[in-house]
Amino acid sequence: ISGRLEISCADVSVPTPVFAVRVALANSCQWTPGGNRDEALRHSFIGAHLLLAVRDGAFVSLTDPPEWARSAAKACTNVRCWPVLVGAEGERDVMLAAPIILSDWPEIAAESPGELFDSTEIDEILTLRVMTMTEEEKREARATDPRAGAILDRCDGMTPEIFERLHGAIHGLPSIPDPPNSTTPTDTTPDWRPAPVPDPDVPWWDPGADASVAPETDAVDVKGVAVAKGSRVRLCPSRRADAQDLFFSAQTATVAGVHHDVDGNVHVAVVLDDDPAKDMHEWYGRYLYFGPEELEPLEVAR
């Protein structure tokens, strides 16, 4: 395998001195189109990871940049890689560009019993897959690579207590601001009603608790505008509940309902305006959910 790594740098001060570094990895192996796929794989960069380090400087996070560098970070383009800060949390001299989505300063979960896969969810799923292998398949896998054999041995010897630890864990929740209080809609929207106040005398498991909410008619105040089903909004994800939230930023959507959970929090269900499958999502009720503070009203419901 042979390749070429191209590195260039440009001053994009904004106004704090900051530089945009461009790194491109190219495969320079000779290959004739139409060849065998298995042969091509032997000469391919599969899952290449780039590790970048800087002396007397610091990298800026691309997933959560400071305000002064936000425009410069937004102008960066990442193709088949996801650059994040790595090392001890707070350190900014090393960046990893991987072909998978990670958070800044990623780390292996404490629940992972060893070099299994990538911890927690994937550990559990792939461990279950290993358990479905026949003894003959396990013998073939062990013969290919010592590390593969170690993974199989670890799965075979996993106790119920260790396996239960892989079933998921919460290591802490981010601080999320309380949603704004709901207000009574204007007279021009008589079919709306303000978000209800849960009755403390009705327990959440009692079916009577559902009588106080109606997602299709409830409204919630967003920056002084009553938002309800049919309202159009622009998405401004801030909770980082899902990495995919980054792809929804600045997109417009139509509200499908205002929902309330048993803790009293408000969740606004939306369907992306540009989603080619939006009619299907509305048909079977599959929505994206955002907090009121993550929305910018564009117009009221019709």
Long-range contacts (C-beta under 8 A, 24 or more apart in sequence): 1-27, 1-29, 1-43, 1-44, 1-45, 2-27, 2-28, 2-29, 3-27, 3-28, 3-29, 3-45, 4-28, 12-72, 12-75, 14-68, 14-69, 14-71, 14-72, 16-68, 16-69, 18-60, 18-69, 18-72, 20-72, 20-75, 20-76, 21-52, 23-50, 23-52, 23-97, 25-50, 47-99, 48-99, 49-96, 49-97, 49-98, 49-99, 50-81, 50-83, 50-96, 50-97, 51-86, 51-94, 51-95, 51-96, 51-97, 52-83, 52-94, 52-95, 52-96, 52-97, 53-93, 53-94, 53-95, 54-93, 54-94, 55-93, 57-93, 58-92, 58-93, 59-85, 59-92, 59-93, 59-94, 59-95, 60-92, 61-85, 61-92, 61-104, 63-103, 63-104, 63-246, 64-104, 64-240, 101-243, 103-243, 109-169, 109-171, 111-165, 111-166, 111-169, 112-166, 113-154, 113-158, 113-162, 114-154, 115-147, 115-150, 115-151, 116-151, 116-154, 116-155, 120-166, 120-168, 120-169, 121-168, 123-166, 124-163, 124-166, 124-167, 124-168, 127-155, 127-158, 127-163, 127-166, 130-155, 131-155, 174-239, 174-240, 176-239, 176-291, 177-293, 179-220, 179-265, 179-266, 179-291, 179-292, 179-293, 180-220, 180-221, 180-222, 180-292, 180-293, 181-221, 182-218, 182-219, 182-220, 182-221, 182-266, 183-221, 183-226, 185-219, 185-226, 185-228, 186-226, 188-300, 189-219, 189-226, 189-228, 189-300, 189-301, 191-217, 192-217, 192-218, 192-219, 192-226, 192-228, 192-301, 193-217, 193-218, 193-219, 194-218, 194-219, 194-221, 194-226, 195-219, 195-220, 195-258, 195-260, 195-266, 196-260, 198-260, 198-264, 204-262, 209-262, 213-259, 213-260, 215-257, 215-258, 215-259, 215-269, 216-257, 218-257, 218-258, 218-260, 219-258, 220-258, 220-266, 220-268, 220-292, 221-292, 222-292, 222-293, 222-295, 222-296, 222-297, 223-296, 223-297, 225-297, 225-300, 226-300, 227-255, 227-258, 227-268, 227-292, 227-295, 227-297, 227-300, 227-301, 228-255, 228-258, 228-300, 228-301, 229-255, 229-256, 229-257, 229-258, 229-301, 230-254, 230-255, 230-301, 230-302, 231-255, 231-297, 231-298, 231-299, 231-300, 231-301, 232-273, 232-297, 232-298, 232-299, 233-268, 233-270, 233-295, 233-296, 233-297, 233-298, 234-295, 234-296, 234-298, 235-270, 235-290, 235-294, 235-295, 235-296, 236-294, 236-295, 236-296, 237-290, 237-294, 238-291, 238-293, 238-294, 239-290, 239-291, 239-294, 248-272, 248-288, 252-298, 253-288, 255-301, 256-282, 256-287, 257-287, 259-289, 265-291, 266-291, 266-292, 267-291, 268-292, 268-295, 270-295
